[in-house]
Amino acid sequence: MKLLLLFLLAFSLYAGDGKKEHHLSKDLSSLELTSEQKEIAKGIIKQFRIDIKAFREFKEKMEDEKESLVMREVLNEDDLQKINQAISQKASTIESRFLVQMHNLLTPEQRKKFARNLEEWEVE
């Protein structure tokens, strides 16, 4: 519930006088979304957050596996590569799905604004 309130607050805040553009992390208010777009964006972001939470749990599990590999007598580089690739692949999939959904939702002008802060949405 707190996350939803923060999200709604972020939507409602727009600080800018035309000369300076203030930007809150993961704030979409500068995109000037329509009410329909806001509702769709809420769903997209909600799913993105669910995916990120699952990713963090997955990544922690993979890091534990990597740790156990390193503690072995012989370290197999291929096993390490598989773990690293699994982590990267999952992050890439989540990020790509999110960006495609946002791209489909936004107008060309909104996409330009969204792209300025793209690094905020990277999955790490």
ZIZILIN-V276889 format. One record per run of one state. SS is the DSSP state (a for helix, b for strand, c for the rest). FROM is the first residue (numbers start at 1). TO is the last residue. If there is no record, write none. Layout:
ss = [SS	SS]
from = [FROM	FROM]
to = [TO	TO]
This chain:
ss = [c	a	c	b	c	b	c	a	c	a	c	a	c	a	c	a	c]
from = [1	2	13	16	17	21	22	29	32	35	71	77	106	108	116	118	122]
to = [1	12	15	16	20	21	28	31	34	70	76	105	107	115	117	121	124]
